[in-house]
Amino acid sequence: MILATTCLLGCAGDPEEFEMPSFSPDQAAKTAMAALDSNQDGQLSDAELAACPPLLSVKDAVDTDGNNSLSANEIKARVAEYAATNTGLQSLVCSATVRGRPLVGAVVKFIPVEFLTSAIGPAEATIRTNGSGVVLTGKLPGLAPGLYRVEVEAPSNSGRSIPAVYNSESKLWYEMNPSEPPHPAEFAVEMR
């Protein structure tokens, strides 16, 4: 296993250690199929993928044989792409808005899909007054390659809440795939 130690002096002056993601494409595919293939036919249909909205969202890119479902081999190949980049963290700035206006103070959380949790950890960003937030993994800026469910939490001082569809029941997602051009991490939410 490759261990990269990166030092970033924060407020406390303590160095932060970062362990390179150690993807196991075989294990990730087996875990995904065990969790999602409810009829055990070796293919994940849209109905089965509904239990993992991030994977459903990238289905067209992952479905290399064009049969409108995902196999263990297709998931394995996608995870192998993440591993092949040999990328630890890649810079990412995100935004969260309500009716087109920045949601200052909101926390945007990037939570790895279940079948990647043994390789990568969560990350988060706090939206600043300029409407953006730098994604941090621990204290380090950046997001590891992988597929994430995204949750947006209301600013702690707002006295308002964000519906569960944007946090605990979120279908928001983000994929960090360094072998492809990055796409914006922009999340529009509603508040109560």
N, C-alpha and C positions, 0 to 999 in steps of 0.2 A: 504494500500500500504506500502510495506517495503521500508524504506529509509536507505540506508547505506551511511555514510559519511566517506570518506577516505581522509586522509591528505597526500599530497605529497608536500614537499617543493621544489619548482622549483626556477628559477632564482629570481623571485620576492618574494619568500617566502610566497606566498598566498596559503592557503589550497584549494584543489579542492574537490568539492562535487560531488558525483556520486549517481544517483538514480538507484536502481535495476530495470532491465527491468520488466515491468508489462504487460506480454503477455495476450492477450485475444484470445485464439484459435478460438472461435466462430466468433468473429469480423474479425480476420485475414482471415479466410476462406471465409466469406461473401464478404469481400473487394476484395479478389483475384478473386472470381467467378464473381463479378459484373464487374471487370475491364477486365477479360480475356475471359469469356464464351460468345463469340460473337453470337453463335447460340442458346444459352440458353437451352442446352440439359442437363445441370448438370454435364457434363464431359468436361475436358480440353484436347483437342487433341494436337498432336505435332504442328499443324499449329497455334492453339490458344496460345500454350505455347511459340511459337517463339517470342511473344511480351514481354516475361519475360525470357530471356536466362538463368538466374540463376536457375529458377524453372524447366525449361526444362532440364538443366544439372543434376539435382538431381532426375529427374522423376522416374528412375528405383528404387531408394531407397524409394521413397515416395509412389509409386504405389503398395500398399500392396495386392490388389486383383488380380494383374497381368493382367488387361484388357487393358494395354497400353495407359491408359489415367488417369487423376487425377480428383478425386471428392472433394467436399467440406469437406467430412469426412476425407479423406486422408490428405488434407492440415491441417485441424484442428488437426489431430493426430500428425503430424510432429511439429507443433507449440507447442502443449502440451508437446512434448519431451523437447523442449527448456526450457519451464517453469518448468518442473519437476526437472531439474537439480539444480534449485535455484542458478545458477551461475551468478555473476555480470559481471566480466571481466575475460577472460582467456588469459594468455600470448600467444603472437604470434610474430614471426619474419618472415619477408617476404623478397623476393628478386625480382629484376627486371633486366633482361639482354637483351643485343642486341648481336646477334651472339655469344652467350655463355659468353660474357664479362659483368661484372657488369655495370649497368647504374647509376653511382655515381651522386647523387644529384636529381635523379628522385623522384617524389612524387607519392606514390601508395595510392589511395583513396578507402576506403571500404564504399559503399553507400547502406543502407538497401533497400531491395525490397519494392515496394510501400505498400504492405499489412502489412509490419512490422514497418513502420515509426512511428507509435504511441507508439511503445514499445521500440525501440532502435534507437540510433543515429549513425551518420557517424564516421569513424575513418580514420587515415592515418599514413603513415610511409614515412620517407625520407631515401633513400638508401645511406649508408655510404661507405667509401673507402674499407671496407672489403666485400662489395657486399650485405650486408643485412641491414634491417631497422626494428626497434622495432615499432610495431603498437601501436598507442596512440589513446585513446578516450578522447578528450579534452587534458589535460596534463597527464592523467593517462595511464600507460602501460596496454595494453590488448584490447581484442575485445569481445563484448557481444555476447551471443549465437544468432544465426540467419543466414539468407541468404542474401548475399551481391552481388551487381554488383561491379566490380572492374574497376577503371580507372587508367591509368598510364600517368603522365604528364612528359614531357621532363625536364631535368635540366634547370633552368632559365638562366644559363649562357652559355648554349651550342650553341645557335644560330640555333638550329635545331628543328624540330618538330616531333611528333609521330603521325602517321595517326589516324584519328577519330575512326577507328575500335578498338583502344585500349583505347579510352577515351570517348568522347561524344557519340559515337555509339558502345560502348564496349559490347562484348559478354563474357568478362572475368567474372569470378565469384569466390566466396569463401563461403563455409558453415562452420560456427563454431557450432558444435553440441557436447557439452561436454559428451553426452552419447555414443559417438563413438570415436575411435582412431583418433587423429588429422591427417590431411594430410598437406603436404607442401604447403606453399603459395608462389609458384614460378611462375613468369610471364615473358615469353619471348616475346619481342616486336621488331618491326622494326622501324627504324628512316629514316627521309628524310634529 
